[in-house]
Amino acid sequence: MHEATFLRALLRRIDEIAAAEHATRVTAVTVRLGALSQMSPDHFREHWDVAAAGSIAQDAVLTTELSDDLTDANALDVTLVSIDVEDPEPAS
């Protein structure tokens, strides 16, 4: 399944960023769906909900941006635009 492969890669990247930020959880994720990615926002969300279950991004607010630029170098891709994270609680 094509979606499962790129979602695993996307979640690995999100995990890497969250770990570098010492985050306790990811609160928001924004992705750009390339014009030739064959993904609609609704289709992506369905797969996202399954893939993110149990991950640090499980309850993150998902925002999708849909590109219509067929000549964009990333037209075939789903690109991570940004994530928002919750910082760890300071030690007492």
N, C-alpha and C positions, 0 to 999 in steps of 0.2 A: 504494500500500500504506500503510494507516494506521499500522502499526507502524514502518515506515521513517521516516516523517515525524516522529513524536514521539521516536524514538530519536536522530535527527540533532539535534533540539533539545535533548534531554537531554545528549548528548555535547558539544554546544557549551557548554552551561552548566557541565558538568564541566571542560571546557578552560579556561573563564573563571576558575573558582574556583582551579584548579591553577596557572594563570599568575599570579593575584594572590598566591598563596602561594609563588611561585617553586619549585614542586614539580618534581621530576624524573620522578615517576610517581604514579599514583593506586593505592593499595593496597587500598582497600575502598570500595564504593558500597552505600548503602541506599536503596531506593525503596519507596514505598507505592502499591499498586495499588488504585485506587478500586473500590468495590463494583459500579459500573456501567461500569467501564473495559473489560469484555469480555476481560480478560487474567487468565490463571492464572499462578502463579509459574513453572511449567514452560514455558508458552508464551512468557512474557516472557524467560526465560533463553535459549531457542533463538534468539530475535531479538537479544538482547543479545550473545551470543557472536559472531554474525556482524557486528553493527554496531561492536562495540568492537575487533575485530581491527585491529591496526595503530595503534590510538589510545593515548594516554597511560594509558588505563584498561584496556588489553588483558588484563592478568593480575590485575585487581582481584577481590577476593572480593566476590561479589554477594549481598546479602541483600534479600529481598523481604518486605514486610509486606502482608498482604491485609486490607483493610478490609471489613466487612460492613454498614457504616452507609450505608443508601440515602439518608439525608437530609443527609449531609455535603456541604458546598459543593464538595468535590473528588471526589465520587463517580464522576465520569466520567473522571477524570484519573489519570495516572501521575505521582507527585510525587517529586522528589528530596528525600530526608530528610537525608542526610549523605554526605560523602566523607571518607576518610582519605588523606593524601598522604605521600609520602616527600620530605623536605626535600633540597635540593641539598647536596652535600658542601661543607664550608667550604673557602675558598681557603687554600692552604698558604703 
